[in-house]
């Protein structure tokens, strides 16, 4: 398996681990801020809303400026969102962290496009998308498990953990992920 494919799959894995890690841990963490159950619901909802809004925008941008720049920005934004959420001293920062991460979460469609770009033929494209689905399932299994285990250290620790994972993913992508969109014009290509 190529390093490009591994980095893209790692991006999907970290995104889904973050999605799953929050399920068992966010209620306890948010209650420590004196929040109500409706506030927890709003935190889940605000992430979903911004993820829904960002997916088509990030997908369209990745067609115009390239997959790599969009993945780089969204991976870094996700890390920042998690750091803000883990560091939060008040409810407003919890919301800001979830909004930032929600805006970056639309990168799943860009990751799927990037992994499709790597395919040499239709069979490999199908296989690559199947791998993406498998990684999604693995991440969704690992996320709640890690959230439950890591929350024994502290209620915020799972969020610090996923923020660091996303930051490590950014560093790997920066050094090892080339542009995968072959339909770009070289003069319009953005390099980092």
C-alpha atoms as an extended CHARMM CRD file, in Angstrom:
* protein
*
       192  EXT
         1         1  UNK       CA              0.0000000000        0.0000000000        0.0000000000  PROA      1               0.0000000000
         2         2  UNK       CA              1.3650000000        3.4220000000       -0.9470000000  PROA      2               0.0000000000
         3         3  UNK       CA              2.2450000000        6.0330000000        1.6600000000  PROA      3               0.0000000000
         4         4  UNK       CA             -0.2930000000        8.4090000000        0.1010000000  PROA      4               0.0000000000
         5         5  UNK       CA             -3.0810000000        5.8890000000        0.5870000000  PROA      5               0.0000000000
         6         6  UNK       CA             -1.9800000000        5.2020000000        4.1690000000  PROA      6               0.0000000000
         7         7  UNK       CA             -2.0110000000        8.9260000000        5.0320000000  PROA      7               0.0000000000
         8         8  UNK       CA             -5.4740000000        9.4140000000        3.5350000000  PROA      8               0.0000000000
         9         9  UNK       CA             -6.8130000000        6.3730000000        5.3910000000  PROA      9               0.0000000000
        10        10  UNK       CA             -5.1410000000        7.6210000000        8.5840000000  PROA      10              0.0000000000
        11        11  UNK       CA             -6.9540000000       10.9450000000        8.0910000000  PROA      11              0.0000000000
        12        12  UNK       CA            -10.2910000000        9.1400000000        7.8650000000  PROA      12              0.0000000000
        13        13  UNK       CA             -9.4120000000        6.9720000000       10.8770000000  PROA      13              0.0000000000
        14        14  UNK       CA             -8.5590000000        9.9650000000       13.0720000000  PROA      14              0.0000000000
        15        15  UNK       CA            -11.7040000000       11.8380000000       12.0110000000  PROA      15              0.0000000000
        16        16  UNK       CA            -13.8870000000        8.8750000000       12.9210000000  PROA      16              0.0000000000
        17        17  UNK       CA            -12.0040000000        8.1390000000       16.1490000000  PROA      17              0.0000000000
        18        18  UNK       CA            -12.7140000000       11.7590000000       17.1080000000  PROA      18              0.0000000000
        19        19  UNK       CA            -16.3520000000       11.3040000000       16.2090000000  PROA      19              0.0000000000
        20        20  UNK       CA            -16.5480000000        8.1680000000       18.3540000000  PROA      20              0.0000000000
        21        21  UNK       CA            -14.3300000000        9.2690000000       21.2280000000  PROA      21              0.0000000000
        22        22  UNK       CA            -16.7350000000       12.0260000000       22.1250000000  PROA      22              0.0000000000
        23        23  UNK       CA            -19.7740000000        9.7560000000       22.5280000000  PROA      23              0.0000000000
        24        24  UNK       CA            -19.0200000000        8.2470000000       25.9560000000  PROA      24              0.0000000000
        25        25  UNK       CA            -16.9480000000       11.1520000000       27.2730000000  PROA      25              0.0000000000
        26        26  UNK       CA            -18.6260000000       14.4170000000       26.3070000000  PROA      26              0.0000000000
        27        27  UNK       CA            -21.5390000000       14.2170000000       28.7790000000  PROA      27              0.0000000000
        28        28  UNK       CA            -19.2220000000       13.9020000000       31.7910000000  PROA      28              0.0000000000
        29        29  UNK       CA            -16.8590000000       16.5550000000       30.4480000000  PROA      29              0.0000000000
        30        30  UNK       CA            -19.6100000000       19.0400000000       29.6460000000  PROA      30              0.0000000000
        31        31  UNK       CA            -21.4150000000       18.4310000000       32.9710000000  PROA      31              0.0000000000
        32        32  UNK       CA            -18.2430000000       19.6370000000       34.6820000000  PROA      32              0.0000000000
        33        33  UNK       CA            -19.0220000000       23.0600000000       33.1580000000  PROA      33              0.0000000000
        34        34  UNK       CA            -22.4880000000       23.0200000000       34.7110000000  PROA      34              0.0000000000
        35        35  UNK       CA            -24.1690000000       22.3150000000       31.3840000000  PROA      35              0.0000000000
        36        36  UNK       CA            -27.6100000000       20.8200000000       30.9640000000  PROA      36              0.0000000000
        37        37  UNK       CA            -28.5180000000       17.8030000000       28.8030000000  PROA      37              0.0000000000
        38        38  UNK       CA            -29.8880000000       20.2060000000       26.1750000000  PROA      38              0.0000000000
        39        39  UNK       CA            -26.4650000000       21.8900000000       25.9770000000  PROA      39              0.0000000000
        40        40  UNK       CA            -24.8650000000       18.5060000000       25.2680000000  PROA      40              0.0000000000
        41        41  UNK       CA            -27.4120000000       17.9810000000       22.5080000000  PROA      41              0.0000000000
        42        42  UNK       CA            -26.5820000000       21.3990000000       21.0660000000  PROA      42              0.0000000000
        43        43  UNK       CA            -22.8550000000       20.5810000000       21.0890000000  PROA      43              0.0000000000
        44        44  UNK       CA            -23.5150000000       17.4200000000       19.0840000000  PROA      44              0.0000000000
        45        45  UNK       CA            -25.8610000000       19.3350000000       16.7750000000  PROA      45              0.0000000000
        46        46  UNK       CA            -23.5640000000       22.2830000000       16.1020000000  PROA      46              0.0000000000
        47        47  UNK       CA            -20.8010000000       19.8960000000       14.9940000000  PROA      47              0.0000000000
        48        48  UNK       CA            -23.2010000000       18.0410000000       12.6970000000  PROA      48              0.0000000000
        49        49  UNK       CA            -24.5580000000       21.2690000000       11.2270000000  PROA      49              0.0000000000
        50        50  UNK       CA            -21.1380000000       22.7090000000       10.4090000000  PROA      50              0.0000000000
        51        51  UNK       CA            -19.9460000000       19.3630000000        9.0620000000  PROA      51              0.0000000000
        52        52  UNK       CA            -23.0160000000       19.2340000000        6.8120000000  PROA      52              0.0000000000
        53        53  UNK       CA            -22.3780000000       22.7710000000        5.5770000000  PROA      53              0.0000000000
        54        54  UNK       CA            -18.6430000000       22.3340000000        5.0160000000  PROA      54              0.0000000000
        55        55  UNK       CA            -18.6710000000       19.0290000000        3.0940000000  PROA      55              0.0000000000
        56        56  UNK       CA            -19.8710000000       20.3790000000       -0.2610000000  PROA      56              0.0000000000
        57        57  UNK       CA            -17.7300000000       23.5110000000        0.0550000000  PROA      57              0.0000000000
        58        58  UNK       CA            -14.5580000000       21.5550000000        0.8300000000  PROA      58              0.0000000000
        59        59  UNK       CA            -15.3510000000       19.0520000000       -1.9190000000  PROA      59              0.0000000000
        60        60  UNK       CA            -15.8240000000       21.7980000000       -4.5210000000  PROA      60              0.0000000000
        61        61  UNK       CA            -12.6900000000       23.6180000000       -3.3590000000  PROA      61              0.0000000000
        62        62  UNK       CA            -10.6610000000       20.4200000000       -3.6070000000  PROA      62              0.0000000000
        63        63  UNK       CA            -11.7200000000       20.1410000000       -7.2540000000  PROA      63              0.0000000000
        64        64  UNK       CA            -10.5140000000       23.6890000000       -7.9360000000  PROA      64              0.0000000000
        65        65  UNK       CA             -7.3830000000       24.1060000000       -5.8210000000  PROA      65              0.0000000000
        66        66  UNK       CA             -6.4370000000       20.4920000000       -5.1630000000  PROA      66              0.0000000000
        67        67  UNK       CA             -7.0040000000       17.7790000000       -2.6150000000  PROA      67              0.0000000000
        68        68  UNK       CA             -3.7710000000       18.3690000000       -0.7170000000  PROA      68              0.0000000000
        69        69  UNK       CA             -4.3730000000       21.9900000000        0.3510000000  PROA      69              0.0000000000
        70        70  UNK       CA             -7.9250000000       21.2320000000        1.4580000000  PROA      70              0.0000000000
        71        71  UNK       CA             -6.8520000000       18.1390000000        3.3920000000  PROA      71              0.0000000000
        72        72  UNK       CA             -3.9820000000       20.0510000000        5.0060000000  PROA      72              0.0000000000
        73        73  UNK       CA             -6.2130000000       22.9370000000        6.1220000000  PROA      73              0.0000000000
        74        74  UNK       CA             -9.0000000000       20.6610000000        7.3430000000  PROA      74              0.0000000000
        75        75  UNK       CA             -6.6620000000       18.3200000000        9.2420000000  PROA      75              0.0000000000
        76        76  UNK       CA             -5.0020000000       21.2700000000       10.9850000000  PROA      76              0.0000000000
        77        77  UNK       CA             -8.3950000000       22.8730000000       11.6790000000  PROA      77              0.0000000000
        78        78  UNK       CA             -9.6380000000       19.6400000000       13.1950000000  PROA      78              0.0000000000
        79        79  UNK       CA             -6.6150000000       19.5380000000       15.4900000000  PROA      79              0.0000000000
        80        80  UNK       CA             -7.1900000000       23.1600000000       16.5070000000  PROA      80              0.0000000000
        81        81  UNK       CA            -10.8630000000       22.4500000000       17.1680000000  PROA      81              0.0000000000
        82        82  UNK       CA             -9.9670000000       19.5420000000       19.4320000000  PROA      82              0.0000000000
        83        83  UNK       CA             -7.3230000000       21.5770000000       21.2760000000  PROA      83              0.0000000000
        84        84  UNK       CA             -9.8670000000       24.3790000000       21.8730000000  PROA      84              0.0000000000
        85        85  UNK       CA            -12.4310000000       21.8500000000       23.0980000000  PROA      85              0.0000000000
        86        86  UNK       CA             -9.9360000000       20.1330000000       25.4310000000  PROA      86              0.0000000000
        87        87  UNK       CA             -8.5790000000       23.4230000000       26.7690000000  PROA      87              0.0000000000
        88        88  UNK       CA            -12.0020000000       25.0830000000       27.2090000000  PROA      88              0.0000000000
        89        89  UNK       CA            -12.6010000000       27.0180000000       30.3950000000  PROA      89              0.0000000000
        90        90  UNK       CA            -16.2110000000       27.8680000000       29.5980000000  PROA      90              0.0000000000
        91        91  UNK       CA            -19.1440000000       26.6520000000       27.5340000000  PROA      91              0.0000000000
        92        92  UNK       CA            -18.5060000000       29.1670000000       24.7640000000  PROA      92              0.0000000000
        93        93  UNK       CA            -15.1130000000       27.5910000000       24.0630000000  PROA      93              0.0000000000
        94        94  UNK       CA            -16.7200000000       24.1540000000       23.9270000000  PROA      94              0.0000000000
        95        95  UNK       CA            -18.9950000000       25.4690000000       21.1840000000  PROA      95              0.0000000000
        96        96  UNK       CA            -16.1300000000       27.1870000000       19.3630000000  PROA      96              0.0000000000
        97        97  UNK       CA            -14.1240000000       23.9600000000       19.4330000000  PROA      97              0.0000000000
        98        98  UNK       CA            -17.0240000000       21.9240000000       18.0410000000  PROA      98              0.0000000000
        99        99  UNK       CA            -17.7010000000       24.5140000000       15.3150000000  PROA      99              0.0000000000
       100       100  UNK       CA            -14.0500000000       24.5420000000       14.2220000000  PROA      100             0.0000000000
       101       101  UNK       CA            -13.9530000000       20.7530000000       14.1370000000  PROA      101             0.0000000000
       102       102  UNK       CA            -17.3140000000       20.6460000000       12.3440000000  PROA      102             0.0000000000
       103       103  UNK       CA            -16.0270000000       22.9650000000        9.6310000000  PROA      103             0.0000000000
       104       104  UNK       CA            -13.0450000000       20.6440000000        9.1700000000  PROA      104             0.0000000000
       105       105  UNK       CA            -15.0880000000       17.4320000000        9.3100000000  PROA      105             0.0000000000
       106       106  UNK       CA            -16.3090000000       17.9140000000        5.7730000000  PROA      106             0.0000000000
       107       107  UNK       CA            -12.8920000000       16.6630000000        4.6940000000  PROA      107             0.0000000000
       108       108  UNK       CA            -14.2540000000       13.1110000000        4.5170000000  PROA      108             0.0000000000
       109       109  UNK       CA            -15.5530000000       13.7940000000        1.0090000000  PROA      109             0.0000000000
       110       110  UNK       CA            -12.1560000000       15.2420000000        0.0440000000  PROA      110             0.0000000000
       111       111  UNK       CA            -10.3880000000       12.1790000000        1.4650000000  PROA      111             0.0000000000
       112       112  UNK       CA            -12.6830000000        9.9360000000       -0.5920000000  PROA      112             0.0000000000
       113       113  UNK       CA            -11.9210000000       11.9830000000       -3.6940000000  PROA      113             0.0000000000
       114       114  UNK       CA             -8.1830000000       11.8030000000       -2.9930000000  PROA      114             0.0000000000
       115       115  UNK       CA             -8.2330000000        8.0470000000       -2.5170000000  PROA      115             0.0000000000
       116       116  UNK       CA            -10.2580000000        7.6910000000       -5.7200000000  PROA      116             0.0000000000
       117       117  UNK       CA             -7.6730000000        9.8090000000       -7.5360000000  PROA      117             0.0000000000
       118       118  UNK       CA             -4.9780000000        7.2980000000       -6.5760000000  PROA      118             0.0000000000
       119       119  UNK       CA             -6.7770000000        4.4390000000       -8.3310000000  PROA      119             0.0000000000
       120       120  UNK       CA             -5.3690000000        3.2030000000      -11.6200000000  PROA      120             0.0000000000
       121       121  UNK       CA             -8.6790000000        1.7000000000      -12.7420000000  PROA      121             0.0000000000
       122       122  UNK       CA            -12.3120000000        1.2340000000      -11.6850000000  PROA      122             0.0000000000
       123       123  UNK       CA            -11.5640000000       -1.9660000000       -9.7570000000  PROA      123             0.0000000000
       124       124  UNK       CA             -8.9010000000       -0.2570000000       -7.6630000000  PROA      124             0.0000000000
       125       125  UNK       CA            -11.1860000000        2.7600000000       -7.1340000000  PROA      125             0.0000000000
       126       126  UNK       CA            -13.8750000000        0.4490000000       -5.7510000000  PROA      126             0.0000000000
       127       127  UNK       CA            -11.2880000000       -1.2720000000       -3.5690000000  PROA      127             0.0000000000
       128       128  UNK       CA             -9.9880000000        2.0760000000       -2.2680000000  PROA      128             0.0000000000
       129       129  UNK       CA            -13.4910000000        3.2660000000       -1.3810000000  PROA      129             0.0000000000
       130       130  UNK       CA            -14.1150000000       -0.0920000000        0.3200000000  PROA      130             0.0000000000
       131       131  UNK       CA            -10.9580000000        0.4630000000        2.3860000000  PROA      131             0.0000000000
       132       132  UNK       CA            -12.2650000000        3.8870000000        3.3550000000  PROA      132             0.0000000000
       133       133  UNK       CA            -15.5220000000        2.3090000000        4.5360000000  PROA      133             0.0000000000
       134       134  UNK       CA            -13.6190000000       -0.3410000000        6.5100000000  PROA      134             0.0000000000
       135       135  UNK       CA            -11.4270000000        2.3010000000        8.1660000000  PROA      135             0.0000000000
       136       136  UNK       CA            -14.5850000000        4.2550000000        9.0220000000  PROA      136             0.0000000000
       137       137  UNK       CA            -15.9760000000        1.1820000000       10.7840000000  PROA      137             0.0000000000
       138       138  UNK       CA            -12.7160000000        0.5110000000       12.6400000000  PROA      138             0.0000000000
       139       139  UNK       CA            -12.5180000000        4.1320000000       13.7740000000  PROA      139             0.0000000000
       140       140  UNK       CA            -16.0860000000        4.0560000000       14.9930000000  PROA      140             0.0000000000
       141       141  UNK       CA            -15.2790000000        0.9490000000       17.0460000000  PROA      141             0.0000000000
       142       142  UNK       CA            -12.0300000000        2.3490000000       18.4440000000  PROA      142             0.0000000000
       143       143  UNK       CA            -13.3340000000        5.8480000000       19.2380000000  PROA      143             0.0000000000
       144       144  UNK       CA            -15.7730000000        5.0130000000       22.0470000000  PROA      144             0.0000000000
       145       145  UNK       CA            -13.3700000000        2.3960000000       23.4460000000  PROA      145             0.0000000000
       146       146  UNK       CA            -10.5050000000        4.9050000000       23.5570000000  PROA      146             0.0000000000
       147       147  UNK       CA            -12.8210000000        7.5870000000       24.9330000000  PROA      147             0.0000000000
       148       148  UNK       CA            -13.8870000000        5.3670000000       27.8020000000  PROA      148             0.0000000000
       149       149  UNK       CA            -10.3500000000        4.2400000000       28.6200000000  PROA      149             0.0000000000
       150       150  UNK       CA             -8.6700000000        7.6310000000       28.2680000000  PROA      150             0.0000000000
       151       151  UNK       CA            -11.3230000000        9.4530000000       30.2920000000  PROA      151             0.0000000000
       152       152  UNK       CA            -10.0420000000        7.5570000000       33.3360000000  PROA      152             0.0000000000
       153       153  UNK       CA             -6.9940000000        9.8480000000       33.2020000000  PROA      153             0.0000000000
       154       154  UNK       CA             -9.2010000000       12.9670000000       33.1330000000  PROA      154             0.0000000000
       155       155  UNK       CA            -12.4460000000       13.9880000000       31.4160000000  PROA      155             0.0000000000
       156       156  UNK       CA            -10.5000000000       16.1920000000       28.9510000000  PROA      156             0.0000000000
       157       157  UNK       CA             -7.7010000000       13.7150000000       28.1930000000  PROA      157             0.0000000000
       158       158  UNK       CA             -9.4650000000       11.9220000000       25.2830000000  PROA      158             0.0000000000
       159       159  UNK       CA             -9.8190000000       15.2770000000       23.5150000000  PROA      159             0.0000000000
       160       160  UNK       CA             -6.1580000000       16.1610000000       24.0290000000  PROA      160             0.0000000000
       161       161  UNK       CA             -5.3160000000       12.7190000000       22.6560000000  PROA      161             0.0000000000
       162       162  UNK       CA             -7.3420000000       13.1060000000       19.4470000000  PROA      162             0.0000000000
       163       163  UNK       CA             -6.0160000000       16.6780000000       18.9970000000  PROA      163             0.0000000000
       164       164  UNK       CA             -2.4530000000       15.3350000000       19.1180000000  PROA      164             0.0000000000
       165       165  UNK       CA             -3.3590000000       12.5290000000       16.6900000000  PROA      165             0.0000000000
       166       166  UNK       CA             -4.7530000000       15.0810000000       14.2410000000  PROA      166             0.0000000000
       167       167  UNK       CA             -1.6350000000       17.2360000000       14.6250000000  PROA      167             0.0000000000
       168       168  UNK       CA              0.5860000000       14.2090000000       13.9330000000  PROA      168             0.0000000000
       169       169  UNK       CA             -1.5670000000       13.4820000000       10.8820000000  PROA      169             0.0000000000
       170       170  UNK       CA             -1.0100000000       17.0500000000        9.6670000000  PROA      170             0.0000000000
       171       171  UNK       CA              2.7670000000       16.6400000000        9.9630000000  PROA      171             0.0000000000
       172       172  UNK       CA              2.6790000000       13.3220000000        8.0780000000  PROA      172             0.0000000000
       173       173  UNK       CA              0.4630000000       14.7850000000        5.3580000000  PROA      173             0.0000000000
       174       174  UNK       CA              2.6630000000       17.8550000000        5.0560000000  PROA      174             0.0000000000
       175       175  UNK       CA              5.7660000000       15.7870000000        4.3490000000  PROA      175             0.0000000000
       176       176  UNK       CA              4.3680000000       12.7530000000        2.5480000000  PROA      176             0.0000000000
       177       177  UNK       CA              1.0630000000       13.5660000000        0.8430000000  PROA      177             0.0000000000
       178       178  UNK       CA              1.3730000000       14.8550000000       -2.7230000000  PROA      178             0.0000000000
       179       179  UNK       CA             -1.4500000000       16.3660000000       -4.7310000000  PROA      179             0.0000000000
       180       180  UNK       CA             -3.6980000000       13.5820000000       -6.0580000000  PROA      180             0.0000000000
       181       181  UNK       CA             -6.0270000000       15.6020000000       -8.2950000000  PROA      181             0.0000000000
       182       182  UNK       CA             -4.5450000000       15.1120000000      -11.7690000000  PROA      182             0.0000000000
       183       183  UNK       CA             -7.1620000000       17.3890000000      -13.3870000000  PROA      183             0.0000000000
       184       184  UNK       CA             -5.6240000000       20.5840000000      -12.0190000000  PROA      184             0.0000000000
       185       185  UNK       CA             -3.7960000000       23.0320000000      -14.2320000000  PROA      185             0.0000000000
       186       186  UNK       CA             -0.1970000000       23.3740000000      -12.9450000000  PROA      186             0.0000000000
       187       187  UNK       CA             -0.3830000000       27.1850000000      -12.9240000000  PROA      187             0.0000000000
       188       188  UNK       CA             -3.3980000000       27.0000000000      -10.5850000000  PROA      188             0.0000000000
       189       189  UNK       CA             -1.8760000000       24.3970000000       -8.2700000000  PROA      189             0.0000000000
       190       190  UNK       CA             -1.2380000000       25.5430000000       -4.7070000000  PROA      190             0.0000000000
       191       191  UNK       CA              1.8110000000       24.1420000000       -2.9620000000  PROA      191             0.0000000000
       192       192  UNK       CA              2.5780000000       24.1510000000        0.7160000000  PROA      192             0.0000000000
